[in-house]
Amino acid sequence: MSAAPFAEALQRWMQSELGITGAQLGARLSGGNANVTQLVDSDAGRFVIRRPPDAAISASAAQGVRREFRMLSALAGHARVPRAVGFCEDTTVIGQPFAVVEFVPGVSITTQFPAAYDGSPATIAALGHELVDAIATVHALDWRALPLDAPRDADGYLQRQIERWLKARAAESVRELPLLERVGRWLLDERPTAAPARVVHGDYHLDNTLFRTDRPELAAIIDWELATIGDPLTDLGLLLMFWGPRPIDPPAFLAIQQVTRVPGAPSRRELAGQWSRATGIGNERLDYYLCFAFWRLAAIVEGAYVLYRKGLVNDAYARGLEHDVPRLLDEAAIAAGLRH
């Protein structure tokens, strides 16, 4: 999106609605299929805009942005999240509905540490403990005491997710993936009693957080567009699925949390125990939630591979899903005890 056609409209809106003068769109920080994050400089300092991706044409494309804004507003003062500043439904301002949120200085860590980190086992342990503490704080909240709408059926979140993605992949298939159906049915058959319903991030891992550049301290949890009320163990499983050693070499999405796969990192079980002590929720079925995390991600991203096979996209990420999706399903089966 070019800033030029919208420069004056954005300045007017920011000043009239938020009292912020001199607003100018800056560099894009992220993009792709997920919501876009774009800098805004102003007389009051730096902010970020969250908006749908450029290719979004559906009227519902901004739902994730709206959901994220409502969740950030509700969690203000309760969790390490960026401050929600304002929301604009008027598509004439920048071409799409958008949210304005606080700019949080920090870095998203994947394959390497900031220069100030020493990379020692103590540093890696600090990352793990910070990640767990931050999401446990969210999971310990009583969502009923927050300005959030009651979900349709919070206890049915896990079952709905499994059934949703089984149905989606059955409706649009371009190759044989027998583990997709097999593991999905296992997840339904072995579904545990739901944990107490809590706020769920929905995509919680190291990449979706910002850490301070000068020390291993979590500055903010970002990317809340999938947030809901549901089973908090799904967040724990997703965080830990990428943590530490993986049983497949190379694993799917090698870069995600790659810095944690070194000697000295705290184990999944250690971090799960920390989470349980902080939330009061047991983790006896951790392997189930690890399986669910691998399986659900495989089912979601297979959609991008379908688009690739249909000739609608052609990039390295989509092409790589030829191997990444089966590897995710293999790890799901291993977590379930269906494969060794």
Residue, then its C-alpha position, 0 to 999 in steps of 0.5 A: m500500500s502506497a502511503a501517498p494517496f492516504a497521507e492527508a486522510l490519515q493525518r486528518w483522522m488521527q488528529s480529529e479522532l485521537g488528538i494526534t497531529g503530524a501522522q505519517l505512514g512509515a515502513r511496513l514491519s510485517g506482511g504476507n497472509a497475516n495482518v500487516t503492521q506499519l509504522v506511523d510517525s507523529d508529533a506524539g511519537r511512534f505508533v503502529i497501524r494494524r490492518p488486513p493484508d493488501a490482497a484482502i477483498s472480503a468484507s470480513a477481512a478486518q475481523g481479525v484486526r477488530r478482534e485483536f483491538r478488542m482483546l488488547s483493549a480488554l487486557a490493558g493493565h493486566a498483561r504485557v500487550p501493546r496499548a490499543v489507541g484507536f480503531c477506524e472503520d472508514t475505508t476512505v482513510i487508508g483503504q481498509p479498516f485499521a487499528v492504531v496501537e502503541f509502538v513497543p520497542g523490541v525484537s522478534i527472536t527466531t534464529q539469532f539473539p540480539a547482539a547484547y544477549d550472550g546466548s548462554p543456557a541461562t539466556i535461553a532459560a530466561l527466554g523460556h521463563e519469560l514466555v511462560d510467565a507472560i502467557a500464564t498471566v493471561h491465562a490466570l485472568d477471569w475473562r468474565a471480569l474483562p470487557l469481553d463478550a461471552p463466547r458461544d461455547a468456550d468449553g467446546y473450543l477444542q472440539r470445534q477447532i478439530e471438526r472445523w479443520l477436518k471439514a476444511r481439508a476434506a472439502e479442499s484436498v490436492r494430495e493424499l495425507p492419511l495422517l491428517e484424517r487419522v490424527g484428527r479422529w484420534l484427537l476427537d476420540e481422546r479429547p480430554t475434559a476441557a480446562p477452565a475457559r480462559v483468554v487464548h492467544g491462538d498463535y503463541h510462540l516466540d516469534n509472536t512476542l517482542f523482547r527487549t534488545d538489551r536483556p532477555e525480558l519480554a516486552a510485549i505479546i503481539d499478533w492477537e488476531l486469533a484470540t478467543i475464549g477457550d482451552p488455555l492448554t492449546d496456547l501452552g501446546l503451541l508454544l512448546m511444540f517448537w521448543g527444544p529438540r524435535p524428533i524429526d530432522p529437519p523439522a517443519f519450519l526450522a527457523i521458528q524458535q530455532v534458538t531454543r534447540v540448543p543444549g541447556a535449554p529448559s525442557r518442555r516438561e519444566l516449562a509446562g510445570q512452571w505454567s501449571r504452578a502459575t495458573g493452577i491448571g494441570n498439564e497431565r495431557l501435555d502430549y495431547y496438546l502438543c499433538f493438537a498444535f502440530w496437527r492444527l498448524a498442518a491443517i491450516v497451512e495446507g490451505a496455502y499449499v492448496l493455493y500453490r497447487k492451484g497456481l494461485v500463489n508461488d513463493a518459497y513458503a508455499r512451495g516448502l509446504e510440500h514437505d513441511v505439512p507432512r513433517l508437522l503431521d509426523e510430529a503430531a503422530i509421534a506426540a500422540g503415540l501413533r508413530h515412533 
